[in-house]
Amino acid sequence: MGFAEYPFNTEAVKLPYVVCGIGIMDSQPHVVREQGMCVNQLMFTVSGCGRVRCGENEYSLPVGTGVILPEWIPHEYFSEDESDWGLCWLIFSGEGIGKTLEHYGFDGASPVKLSSPILMEDIFDRCSGIIRSKDSMCIYKAAPLLCEMINELYFSARKSGTEESGERDFLSAVKEYIDKNFSSDITLDELASISGVGREYFCTLFRRKTGMRPFEYIASIRIREAKRLLAYTELPVAEIGKRVGFSDKSYFGHVFKRYAGMPPTAFRGH
């Protein structure tokens, strides 16, 4: 059981990332490709366990583990112990994909333990839904999700390979920027640029690691500083609002009450 879907005429699409096919196998058969494939393949295990051979190297692919098989690299993969091996797979190409995989260190075929298999499955399901819809713009809509999956593998690889994970480094840089600039108008584009990922993936990753959306976090930092100024200065409430990034006094009062449970004036007299 499972499915396989191949968008029509992907060779004519000139994009950095192009999804050429996507599918799920509940019981993956033995596959041998002595010449590799003309496209790249990303796959991750959702049930059972598989094995992947590339040259003289052989790797286990248990549940929650993913791998990218670059184009033209001879490979073989099969179920471990002849049990049912369930996996999600996606084949892809694109004008800039070779440099991207090389930059991320995915020019081999080393498996990666996913830091969040649920997130990867969610991204895959959204991409699958777009491709299977057969919408005329499906290739363009699926490209950012392919990018998200590659990024998720990259951050998972950094997390498992270093004491200070890629995600932790990412959060430290973003939080440091917010702490220094919370009184200014901070945009998602700025934060995504600092993190080195796209806007949509940045929001997903930030919320997963902090439990808050980026602007919720920014608001919490602003309110924290507002509380300090209310407690230790005699500045007017409107001026405090401006100093922490709220140009509108009414909006400042609304946000402050939501986070502090009381209006700024009540907090000052508390």
Kinemage of the C-alpha trace (Angstrom):
@kinemage 1
@onewidth
@group {chain A} dominant
@subgroup {mainchain}
@vectorlist {calphas} color= white
{ca met a 1} P 0.000 0.000 0.000
{ca gly a 2} L 0.947 3.639 -0.325
{ca phe a 3} L 1.037 6.040 -3.214
{ca ala a 4} L 3.363 7.724 -5.696
{ca glu a 5} L 2.714 10.990 -7.515
{ca tyr a 6} L 4.822 12.592 -10.244
{ca pro a 7} L 4.053 16.173 -11.326
{ca phe a 8} L 3.783 16.731 -15.061
{ca asn a 9} L 6.758 18.060 -17.033
{ca thr a 10} L 9.002 19.156 -14.159
{ca glu a 11} L 12.002 19.340 -16.520
{ca ala a 12} L 10.553 22.521 -18.026
{ca val a 13} L 10.414 24.268 -14.628
{ca lys a 14} L 13.418 26.485 -13.921
{ca leu a 15} L 13.513 26.835 -10.151
{ca pro a 16} L 16.236 26.360 -7.499
{ca tyr a 17} L 14.080 23.612 -5.918
{ca val a 18} L 11.765 21.319 -7.917
{ca val a 19} L 9.756 18.387 -6.537
{ca cys a 20} L 9.812 15.684 -9.228
{ca gly a 21} L 7.926 12.996 -7.337
{ca ile a 22} L 6.602 12.124 -3.890
{ca gly a 23} L 5.206 9.026 -2.243
{ca ile a 24} L 4.817 6.670 0.695
{ca met a 25} L 5.684 2.974 0.848
{ca asp a 26} L 4.192 0.813 3.613
{ca ser a 27} L 6.445 -2.096 2.648
{ca gln a 28} L 9.454 -0.855 0.715
{ca pro a 29} L 10.923 -3.489 -1.674
{ca his a 30} L 14.621 -3.992 -2.312
{ca val a 31} L 15.999 -1.308 -4.660
{ca val a 32} L 19.354 -1.419 -6.474
{ca arg a 33} L 20.532 1.479 -8.628
{ca glu a 34} L 24.022 0.772 -9.922
{ca gln a 35} L 24.214 4.143 -11.690
{ca gly a 36} L 22.223 6.111 -9.145
{ca met a 37} L 19.429 8.380 -10.379
{ca cys a 38} L 19.331 11.566 -12.439
{ca val a 39} L 17.546 13.282 -9.523
{ca asn a 40} L 18.149 13.521 -5.783
{ca gln a 41} L 16.107 11.529 -3.293
{ca leu a 42} L 15.115 12.366 0.272
{ca met a 43} L 13.537 9.665 2.391
{ca phe a 44} L 12.808 9.000 6.050
{ca thr a 45} L 11.552 5.961 7.950
{ca val a 46} L 8.093 5.986 9.543
{ca ser a 47} L 7.862 2.291 10.490
{ca gly a 48} L 10.176 -0.709 10.675
{ca cys a 49} L 13.817 -0.287 9.757
{ca gly a 50} L 15.758 -0.134 6.520
{ca arg a 51} L 19.350 -0.246 5.384
{ca val a 52} L 21.107 1.912 2.812
{ca arg a 53} L 24.309 1.054 0.968
{ca cys a 54} L 26.401 3.642 -0.860
{ca gly a 55} L 29.708 2.349 -2.147
{ca glu a 56} L 31.484 0.589 0.698
{ca asn a 57} L 29.339 2.255 3.370
{ca glu a 58} L 26.181 0.758 4.823
{ca tyr a 59} L 23.816 2.518 7.207
{ca ser a 60} L 20.790 1.603 9.280
{ca leu a 61} L 17.669 3.720 8.818
{ca pro a 62} L 15.396 3.197 11.856
{ca val a 63} L 12.190 5.112 12.587
{ca gly a 64} L 12.781 8.857 12.807
{ca thr a 65} L 15.872 8.760 10.607
{ca gly a 66} L 16.222 10.425 7.214
{ca val a 67} L 18.765 10.517 4.406
{ca ile a 68} L 19.408 12.313 1.129
{ca leu a 69} L 20.769 10.285 -1.781
{ca pro a 70} L 22.398 12.742 -4.214
{ca glu a 71} L 21.982 12.294 -7.954
{ca trp a 72} L 24.191 9.813 -9.846
{ca ile a 73} L 25.542 8.166 -6.685
{ca pro a 74} L 25.174 4.352 -6.933
{ca his a 75} L 23.098 3.055 -4.046
{ca glu a 76} L 20.959 0.240 -2.732
{ca tyr a 77} L 18.366 0.118 0.004
{ca phe a 78} L 16.241 -2.623 1.517
{ca ser a 79} L 14.289 -3.657 4.580
{ca glu a 80} L 16.254 -4.836 7.601
{ca asp a 81} L 15.541 -8.408 8.715
{ca glu a 82} L 12.999 -8.750 5.892
{ca ser a 83} L 10.364 -6.944 7.969
{ca asp a 84} L 7.978 -4.333 6.570
{ca trp a 85} L 9.779 -1.038 6.144
{ca gly a 86} L 7.570 2.032 5.832
{ca leu a 87} L 9.082 5.211 4.448
{ca cys a 88} L 8.211 8.577 2.971
{ca trp a 89} L 10.210 9.541 -0.113
{ca leu a 90} L 10.599 12.533 -2.351
{ca ile a 91} L 12.717 13.004 -5.485
{ca phe a 92} L 13.841 16.466 -6.465
{ca ser a 93} L 16.126 18.555 -8.633
{ca gly a 94} L 16.592 22.249 -9.399
{ca glu a 95} L 19.068 24.720 -10.806
{ca gly a 96} L 20.620 25.494 -7.430
{ca ile a 97} L 20.145 22.218 -5.600
{ca gly a 98} L 23.659 20.861 -6.169
{ca lys a 99} L 25.350 23.800 -4.444
{ca thr a 100} L 22.777 23.715 -1.642
{ca leu a 101} L 23.402 20.051 -0.857
{ca glu a 102} L 27.153 20.570 -1.005
{ca his a 103} L 26.937 23.589 1.306
{ca tyr a 104} L 24.834 21.641 3.805
{ca gly a 105} L 27.156 18.641 3.660
{ca phe a 106} L 24.600 16.392 1.968
{ca asp a 107} L 26.839 15.450 -0.966
{ca gly a 108} L 27.231 11.961 0.539
{ca ala a 109} L 24.541 9.699 1.925
{ca ser a 110} L 24.916 9.801 5.708
{ca pro a 111} L 21.642 9.252 7.623
{ca val a 112} L 20.390 11.899 10.039
{ca lys a 113} L 18.374 11.342 13.219
{ca leu a 114} L 15.483 13.781 12.948
{ca ser a 115} L 15.150 16.121 15.915
{ca ser a 116} L 11.401 16.328 15.262
{ca pro a 117} L 9.993 13.481 13.134
{ca ile a 118} L 6.483 14.886 13.644
{ca leu a 119} L 7.500 18.200 12.093
{ca met a 120} L 9.114 16.442 9.136
{ca glu a 121} L 5.977 14.360 8.575
{ca asp a 122} L 3.846 17.497 8.763
{ca ile a 123} L 5.935 19.275 6.120
{ca phe a 124} L 5.894 16.135 3.962
{ca asp a 125} L 2.100 15.819 4.266
{ca arg a 126} L 1.597 19.437 3.209
{ca cys a 127} L 3.917 18.977 0.241
{ca ser a 128} L 2.185 15.724 -0.679
{ca gly a 129} L -1.210 17.393 -0.553
{ca ile a 130} L -0.064 20.130 -2.904
{ca ile a 131} L 1.442 17.717 -5.442
{ca arg a 132} L -1.534 15.350 -5.336
{ca ser a 133} L -3.950 18.237 -5.895
{ca lys a 134} L -2.591 18.490 -9.455
{ca asp a 135} L -2.980 22.248 -9.239
{ca ser a 136} L -1.361 24.004 -12.208
{ca met a 137} L 0.907 25.862 -9.760
{ca cys a 138} L 1.697 22.853 -7.568
{ca ile a 139} L 5.402 22.785 -8.490
{ca tyr a 140} L 5.813 26.386 -7.382
{ca lys a 141} L 3.804 25.878 -4.190
{ca ala a 142} L 5.738 22.726 -3.260
{ca ala a 143} L 9.224 24.253 -3.693
{ca pro a 144} L 9.310 26.077 -0.306
{ca leu a 145} L 8.238 22.882 1.465
{ca leu a 146} L 11.057 20.922 -0.155
{ca cys a 147} L 13.392 23.621 1.121
{ca glu a 148} L 11.893 23.229 4.620
{ca met a 149} L 12.548 19.478 4.604
{ca ile a 150} L 16.167 19.958 3.567
{ca asn a 151} L 16.580 22.602 6.272
{ca glu a 152} L 15.026 20.296 8.867
{ca leu a 153} L 17.531 17.577 7.989
{ca tyr a 154} L 20.349 20.112 8.193
{ca phe a 155} L 19.398 21.388 11.654
{ca ser a 156} L 18.857 17.822 12.872
{ca ala a 157} L 22.342 16.881 11.639
{ca arg a 158} L 23.894 19.842 13.442
{ca lys a 159} L 21.990 19.068 16.628
{ca ser a 160} L 23.085 15.441 16.749
{ca gly a 161} L 26.649 16.233 15.684
{ca thr a 162} L 27.599 19.023 18.084
{ca glu a 163} L 27.108 19.849 21.733
{ca glu a 164} L 25.748 23.256 20.796
{ca ser a 165} L 23.078 22.400 18.281
{ca gly a 166} L 22.368 24.352 15.128
{ca glu a 167} L 18.959 25.190 16.538
{ca arg a 168} L 20.460 26.515 19.752
{ca asp a 169} L 22.938 28.660 17.829
{ca phe a 170} L 20.066 29.887 15.703
{ca leu a 171} L 18.015 30.854 18.761
{ca ser a 172} L 20.910 32.581 20.491
{ca ala a 173} L 21.584 34.827 17.501
{ca val a 174} L 17.912 35.723 17.033
{ca lys a 175} L 17.275 36.363 20.728
{ca glu a 176} L 20.394 38.519 20.996
{ca tyr a 177} L 19.202 40.622 18.060
{ca ile a 178} L 15.726 41.015 19.590
{ca asp a 179} L 17.175 41.961 22.993
{ca lys a 180} L 19.197 44.749 21.374
{ca asn a 181} L 16.517 46.011 18.986
{ca phe a 182} L 13.145 45.311 20.626
{ca ser a 183} L 12.260 49.018 20.697
{ca ser a 184} L 12.543 49.208 16.892
{ca asp a 185} L 10.222 47.834 14.224
{ca ile a 186} L 11.596 44.311 13.757
{ca thr a 187} L 10.445 42.409 10.687
{ca leu a 188} L 10.217 38.697 9.987
{ca asp a 189} L 12.571 39.182 7.057
{ca glu a 190} L 15.256 40.510 9.418
{ca leu a 191} L 14.910 37.589 11.827
{ca ala a 192} L 14.797 34.992 9.077
{ca ser a 193} L 17.919 36.511 7.533
{ca ile a 194} L 19.770 36.223 10.851
{ca ser a 195} L 18.696 32.603 11.241
{ca gly a 196} L 19.686 31.718 7.677
{ca val a 197} L 16.366 30.077 6.789
{ca gly a 198} L 13.181 31.138 5.026
{ca arg a 199} L 10.419 33.079 6.764
{ca glu a 200} L 7.932 30.209 7.000
{ca tyr a 201} L 10.462 27.722 8.297
{ca phe a 202} L 11.855 30.328 10.719
{ca cys a 203} L 8.399 30.824 12.266
{ca thr a 204} L 7.863 27.061 12.559
{ca leu a 205} L 11.252 26.446 14.154
{ca phe a 206} L 11.048 29.449 16.487
{ca arg a 207} L 7.632 28.442 17.794
{ca arg a 208} L 8.706 24.832 18.230
{ca lys a 209} L 11.717 25.807 20.335
{ca thr a 210} L 10.189 28.671 22.367
{ca gly a 211} L 6.469 27.883 22.452
{ca met a 212} L 5.773 31.370 21.102
{ca arg a 213} L 5.446 33.042 17.734
{ca pro a 214} L 8.287 35.500 16.971
{ca phe a 215} L 6.161 38.598 17.557
{ca glu a 216} L 4.759 37.145 20.768
{ca tyr a 217} L 8.315 36.778 21.996
{ca ile a 218} L 9.164 40.341 20.950
{ca ala a 219} L 6.076 41.614 22.797
{ca ser a 220} L 7.079 39.709 25.945
{ca ile a 221} L 10.529 41.338 25.881
{ca arg a 222} L 8.955 44.773 25.412
{ca ile a 223} L 6.562 44.245 28.321
{ca arg a 224} L 9.389 43.015 30.528
{ca glu a 225} L 11.280 46.265 29.907
{ca ala a 226} L 8.079 48.297 30.365
{ca lys a 227} L 7.581 46.718 33.796
{ca arg a 228} L 11.110 47.730 34.788
{ca leu a 229} L 10.566 51.331 33.667
{ca leu a 230} L 7.183 51.524 35.406
{ca ala a 231} L 8.687 50.239 38.639
{ca tyr a 232} L 11.905 52.229 38.724
{ca thr a 233} L 11.232 55.500 36.856
{ca glu a 234} L 8.681 58.297 36.881
{ca leu a 235} L 8.363 58.379 33.098
{ca pro a 236} L 4.810 58.847 31.799
{ca val a 237} L 3.102 55.668 30.598
{ca ala a 238} L 2.929 56.933 27.005
{ca glu a 239} L 6.674 57.647 27.003
{ca ile a 240} L 7.438 54.199 28.380
{ca gly a 241} L 5.331 52.689 25.633
{ca lys a 242} L 7.336 54.548 22.993
{ca arg a 243} L 10.645 53.544 24.559
{ca val a 244} L 9.801 49.860 24.372
{ca gly a 245} L 8.458 49.970 20.820
{ca phe a 246} L 4.769 50.968 21.017
{ca ser a 247} L 3.996 54.264 19.284
{ca asp a 248} L 0.288 54.031 20.152
{ca lys a 249} L -0.556 54.437 23.864
{ca ser a 250} L -3.853 52.531 23.628
{ca tyr a 251} L -2.243 49.570 21.888
{ca phe a 252} L 0.554 49.558 24.452
{ca gly a 253} L -2.040 49.396 27.239
{ca his a 254} L -3.872 46.564 25.491
{ca val a 255} L -0.739 44.454 25.018
{ca phe a 256} L 0.537 45.212 28.516
{ca lys a 257} L -2.724 44.054 30.086
{ca arg a 258} L -2.682 40.848 28.032
{ca tyr a 259} L 0.813 39.937 29.268
{ca ala a 260} L 0.781 41.443 32.776
{ca gly a 261} L -2.864 40.890 33.695
{ca met a 262} L -3.445 44.570 34.510
{ca pro a 263} L -3.074 48.001 32.832
{ca pro a 264} L 0.268 49.850 33.087
{ca thr a 265} L -1.113 52.390 35.567
{ca ala a 266} L -2.366 49.648 37.868
{ca phe a 267} L 0.970 47.851 37.669
{ca arg a 268} L 2.807 51.048 38.688
{ca gly a 269} L 0.601 51.467 41.737
{ca his a 270} L 0.583 47.776 42.617
